[in-house]
Amino acid sequence: MSIIIKFFIAPDDTSAASSVDSGPDGGFGSLTCGNFDASEAVIESESLLTGHSFEGLVASDEPHSVADLGEEGGPLLFVVSDALQGALTSASTDRLAEVGELWIHERAAEGETFDPKMVGELLRDLADLARTADGRGHGLYCWMA
């Protein structure tokens, strides 16, 4: 489980990878959260928002790793898929709330508990960040340490 999670925007993988050691700085628009498996949450969110199967997303190697220092005890950096970024960009507040509820129920089946208010805020903030990235022609990335 990740302790620190930062979603951020960057113009490309190379720019994003420059932040792998210390995390994204103030030069990138970002959103900080923590204490859940962000890579799994991203796959689950994409599945819920787009209708793609969880297994299919895993088989297609989503989310795509940009930098992984995990074997050395370092952070992981991945790019959110274009499909998920697009789905977040176009999702209404009601759709985000629906996805949040579905995700909470999926996590509860695995014995995890999440505050619905926190999940709702996280999804809205993540959608706002995706819209900012989309407006700039940038990608949405996640750094975990």
NUGU-432041 format. One record per residue: residue in three letters; x negated, y, z of N, C-alpha, C in turn. Coordinates in pm, whole numbers, plus 50000, padded with zeros to 5 digits. Atoms other than C-alpha are relative to their C-alpha. Example, Ala and Ser with C-alpha at 12.3 -4.5 7.8 and 13.67 -1.06 7.14 Angstrom:
2
ALA499114988150000487704955050780499105012050000 SER500824988149994486334989450714500775010950073 
! end
This chain:
145
MET499164988350000500005000050000499115012450000 SER500774987650011498745034449913500265009050119 ILE499874990449891498125060150183500295013849943 ILE499804987050064497895090749959500334997749854 ILE499595001050139499705093749627500185014149949 LYS499834986950063499435123849399500374998049854 PHE499614999350140501385127049078499575013649950 PHE500474987250053499925153948856500044999949848 ILE500024998950145499805166748501498595003549954 ALA501304997150060496765168348276500164999149849 PRO499875000050145496195174647906499684986649933 ASP500385012850060494645140247844499344991250105 ASP500595009749908493135109148002498635004550050 THR501344995749960489615123748006500075010750107 SER499834989549899490725154748195500524994250130 ALA499455006249880492765133648435498934991950073 ALA501035008549940489855109548493498955008050076 SER500984991749929487665138448606500375001950147 SER499564998249862489715138848926499994987050080 VAL499865012949934489365102049015499314999350136 ASP500735001249873486805106249294500675007250116 SER499464992049889488485133549498501485003249986 GLY498594996950022491995135649355500165012949923 PRO499774987850079493565162849144499915012450088 ASP500134987549924492735198049253501125009549962 GLY498984989950025494775229749235500155003749854 GLY499914996950142494075232548862501084992149928 PHE498955008350056496645205448795501275002250081 GLY498735000249927500335208448882500134986450063 SER499975013149935500885181049138501114998950103 LEU499015003849901503225163749382499354989450088 THR500645009349908501885146049692501044992750083 CYS499125008349917503615117349873499154988550053 GLY500815011049951502585085050036500774988450057 ASN499545011849930503055051150194500964991149923 PHE499325010150079504435030349910499104996449883 ASP500805004450115503035011349613500475007849878 ALA499574991150108503205038349347500044993049865 SER499985006650131502315015749054501244991349986 GLU498785008150004505154991949141501235009049992 ALA498864990850002507525021049205500185006249861 VAL499924994450135506685035748863500614989849904 ILE499435010450087507455002548691501484998350031 GLU498595001449964510704998848886500825011949953 SER499284988050044511715034648809500204999849849 GLU499875000750145510995030048440501054989649960 SER499025010350029513014998048439501425005150024 LEU498674994849966515965015048609500435011349906 LEU499654988550084515825046548394500154996549852 THR500015002850144515185030648054500704987049962 GLY499405012950030516684995848084498994989549956 HIS501045009950032513354979048000499824990850120 SER500155009349888512754947948207498695002450074 PHE501204998749917510274949248495498914990949944 GLU500975009850049508584917948360499405004449867 GLY500484995250130508324932748010499015011450015 LEU500914988749976506704964348144498664995150054 VAL501245005749946504174944148344499234993049888 ALA500665007150110503454922448037499375009749900 SER500574990150093502814954047831498955008750068 ASP501084993449926500274965048093500355014350042 GLU499594987049946502284994148232499914999350152 PRO500544987750056501315016248393498544998149958 HIS501355001150056498095020748195498985006650093 SER501044994849912495035024848417499035008949923 VAL500984990750058492815054748337498664998150070 ALA501215002449921490295047948616500394991650121 ASP499705008949887490225020348876498704996850072 LEU501165002849916487595020449146500384990950115 GLY499455008349895489664996149352499074989450053 GLU500925010449954487054968649364498895005850085 GLU501034993149921484634994049509500635007150120 GLY499314993349890487245005849758500405014249968 GLY499664986450040487945037249561501425001349949 PRO498644997250046491055053149417500334993649865 LEU499465004650127493215042249125500685011849934 LEU499374989350076494365065948852500664993849878 PHE499315005150118497015057148596500875010749938 VAL499134990850074499065074848332501404993949998 VAL498605004150009502855073048344500324998549851 SER499705002350142504215058948017500795011549940 ASP499224989850071505665082047755501504997650020 ALA498585003349983508985063547795500515004950135 LEU499564995449868509165070748168499955015150009 GLN500084985449996507985106548129501195006149926 GLY498854995150075510675111947865501314997850074 ALA498775002949925513355095348078500145009450120 LEU499964990549888512435116948378500345014049951 THR499784986750056512415148048160501475002249967 SER498614998450044515925141648030501044995950103 ALA499055004949901517505127048345500715011550072 SER499214990349924520305146548510499794997550149 THR500095001549855520415152048884500814987950046 ASP499165011549964523255126548907499314986849964 ARG500695012350042521245100648712498824997150092 LEU501115001949907518215106048936500504994750134 ALA499425004749873520425101249244500404985349989 GLU499605013850023521825069049096498784990850000 VAL501235008050006518325055749020499374998950139 GLY500525000349864517195065249371500734989850087 GLU499215009749923520035045149525499684985749958 LEU500335013450048519295015049305498614995750047 TRP501365003249957515585016849391499964996950149 ILE499935002649856516335018849764500554986050027 HIS499435013549982518484987349734499014989249958 GLU501025009750042515744969149541498924998550107 ARG501035000449897513174978249806500534993650128 ALA499405006149880515574968250088500024984849987 ALA500025014550022515794933549932498624994150026 GLU501385004349971512004931749981499595003350143 GLY500274997049860512284942950344499445013950027 GLU500504986349983511254979250287501175009650018 THR498974990149975513235008950411499495013849961 PHE500344986550041513195043450255501155009450030 ASP499024989749972514985075250352500615004849868 PRO499374995750125517555083350080499715014649964 LYS500284985950027516935120750117498605001649941 MET501384999350048513175116050068499904994749857 VAL500055005850134513695093849763500645009449898 GLY499344990550089516125118749609499125011949968 GLU500904988650020513715147649661498804996149915 LEU501165004650076510805127449527500344998749851 LEU499635001750140512645118149207500295013349931 ARG499744986750059513855153849149498695007549976 ASP501294993250015510365167649209499164993649889 LEU500745007050105508835141048984500575003449862 ALA499374996050127511365149248710499605014249962 ASP500434986250027510485186248744498555000249950 LEU501405000750042506775177648714499914994349858 ALA499985005850135507525156048407500445010449897 ARG499534989450091509415185248249498905010349976 THR501124990650015506465208348315498944994049908 ALA500995006850085504085182848161500474999949855 ASP499455000750135506365178547861499955013649931 GLY500014986550055506645216047811498615004749959 ARG501394996350032502845219047802499344990249902 GLY500615010250084502295188347586499004991550075 HIS500925007649915500535171247878500624986850041 GLY499535012749947500815137048035500205000950150 LEU499745001149857501995127048381499154988550053 TYR500965009649945499415108648594500274997750148 CYS499895003049858499255092248934498634995850052 TRP501255003149931496235091249165500374994150136 MET499725006549872496305067249462498704996850071 ALA501175003449919493815063349744500454994850135 
! end
